Amino acid sequence: MSSAPSIILVVEDDAIVRMLIVDVLEELEYTVLEADSSEKALEFLNDEDQYIDLMMTDVGLPVMNGRELATQARMLRPELPILFASGYAENIDVPEGMQVIGKPFSIDQLRDKVKSML
């Protein structure tokens, strides 16, 4: 009997980029929750009945950026692994338990990064 797939919360305001990430993660047999904003992500994070194994967030989100969202997420779920996606990956300093993947990234890079974090 196989275990349940890991649940990944993808936070990306660009609909096309979000769709591509979600498609890849679903092909890799992860369960994906989609959020087009920090506010929507916080709805998932505030839901105590919603399990989340990993949050992948764009850094450049409107209203509340990815770093601010990560801070809020860690207040709600201190152990949550967080993966930032950024076109400026080399310029990002991330706290422990958080990693960065540079945009654009390949399917293999995304697969390997997510697997290493789970």
C-alpha positions in Angstrom: 0.0 0.0 0.0 1.5 3.3 -1.0 1.4 6.4 1.2 -0.7 9.5 0.3 1.0 11.9 -2.0 2.7 15.0 -0.5 0.6 18.2 -0.6 2.3 21.2 -2.1 0.8 24.8 -1.9 1.9 26.7 -5.0 1.6 30.5 -4.7 2.1 32.3 -8.0 0.2 35.3 -9.3 1.0 34.6 -13.0 -1.7 32.2 -14.2 0.4 30.7 -16.9 3.4 30.1 -14.7 1.2 28.7 -12.0 -0.5 26.3 -14.4 2.8 25.0 -15.7 4.2 24.4 -12.1 0.9 22.7 -11.0 0.9 20.5 -14.1 4.5 19.4 -13.5 3.9 18.7 -9.8 0.7 16.8 -10.6 2.6 14.7 -13.2 5.1 13.9 -10.4 2.2 12.6 -8.4 2.0 15.4 -5.8 -1.3 16.8 -4.6 -1.3 20.6 -5.4 -3.2 23.5 -3.8 -3.2 26.6 -5.9 -3.1 30.2 -4.7 -2.9 33.2 -7.0 -2.2 35.6 -4.1 -0.7 35.7 -0.6 -4.2 36.2 0.8 -5.4 33.0 -0.8 -2.3 31.2 0.4 -3.0 32.4 4.0 -6.6 31.0 3.7 -5.0 27.5 3.1 -2.4 28.1 5.9 -5.0 29.2 8.4 -7.1 26.1 7.8 -6.0 23.8 10.6 -7.7 20.8 8.8 -5.6 21.4 5.6 -2.3 19.5 5.7 0.6 21.0 3.7 4.0 19.4 3.2 5.7 22.2 1.3 4.9 25.7 0.2 6.4 27.0 -3.1 6.0 30.7 -3.5 7.0 33.3 -6.0 9.1 36.0 -4.4 7.5 38.9 -6.4 3.9 38.8 -5.4 1.7 41.9 -5.2 0.5 43.2 -1.8 2.5 40.8 0.4 5.7 39.5 -1.3 6.9 35.9 -0.9 9.3 36.7 1.9 6.5 38.4 3.9 4.2 35.4 3.2 6.9 33.0 4.3 7.2 34.9 7.6 3.4 34.6 8.1 3.4 31.0 7.1 6.1 30.1 9.6 4.2 31.8 12.4 1.2 29.5 11.6 3.3 26.4 10.7 6.8 26.7 12.2 8.1 23.5 10.5 6.8 24.1 7.0 9.4 23.8 4.3 9.3 26.8 1.9 10.7 27.0 -1.6 11.0 30.4 -3.2 10.9 30.7 -7.0 12.7 33.8 -8.3 14.3 35.2 -11.3 16.9 36.7 -9.0 17.7 33.6 -7.0 21.4 34.5 -6.5 20.3 37.7 -4.6 18.1 36.0 -2.1 19.2 35.2 1.5 16.8 32.6 2.9 16.3 31.4 6.5 16.9 27.8 7.6 14.3 25.4 6.2 13.8 27.5 3.1 15.4 27.2 -0.3 15.4 29.0 -3.6 14.9 27.8 -7.2 15.9 30.2 -9.9 13.4 31.0 -12.7 13.4 29.8 -15.3 13.9 26.2 -14.0 13.6 22.9 -15.8 11.2 20.1 -14.8 14.2 18.1 -13.6 15.4 21.0 -11.4 11.9 21.4 -9.9 11.5 17.7 -9.3 14.9 17.4 -7.6 14.5 20.5 -5.4 11.0 19.4 -4.2 12.1 15.9 -3.6 15.1 17.1 -1.6 12.9 19.3 0.6 10.3 16.6 1.3 
